[in-house]
Amino acid sequence: MATTVNRPVTHLGVDQAEHRNPADYAWAAARISIGWIFLWAFLDKTFGWGFATPAAKAWINGGSPTTGFLKGTGENALGGFFSALAGQAWVDWLFMAGLAGVGLALVLGIGTRIAAGAGGAMLLLMWAAELPLTTNPFMDDHIVYAIVLVGLALAGAGRTFGLGNLPVVRRTSWLK
């Protein structure tokens, strides 16, 4: 004789009985916030909305999204390496794809592990380009954001206020 199992009703693959604690909401807020930082950097550098990038230097107007930052690293410890990369088309495309991809993944809550790794790598490279730091021997916001990204990946932060509960995401490990 077959028995039936009563399962909680699901919405977007989420068990209604799944418990959320305050930390889940804090990690979700951190994920969306850092995602927005990456996504905003992409949008401002692309369209030159005048916050960090003036319209004349926008990517769509022929500006290079990497030149301003990387050219300014020439006097730093690794400045020769980083300033040589400034303005190269492949570096611009890779940087902008990273900003957009990491930003969208974090805001949407899909692929947060990959986004955390890629975003962390980008942040560590930006940190290295600024060495030696002028305000602290080793710690700055790039390192703090990278640490938070590790926490996001470990906490599974895409499941709260994100699309990380979609069945396809739950079944596919690289989408988590």
Sequence and secondary structure as in RCSB ss.txt:
>XXXX:A:sequence
MATTVNRPVTHLGVDQAEHRNPADYAWAAARISIGWIFLWAFLDKTFGWGFATPAAKAWINGGSPTTGFLKGTGE
NALGGFFSALAGQAWVDWLFMAGLAGVGLALVLGIGTRIAAGAGGAMLLLMWAAELPLTTNPFMDDHIVYAIVLV
GLALAGAGRTFGLGNLPVVRRTSWLK
>XXXX:A:secstr
         EETTEETT    HHHHHHHHHHHHHHHHHHHHHHHHHH  SSSS GGG GGGT  TTHHHHHTTTT
STTHHHHHHHTT HHHHHHHHHHHHHHHHHHHHTSSHHHHHHHHHHHHHHHHHHT S SSSSS  HHHHHHHHHH
HHHHHTGGGSSSGGGSHHHHH GGG 
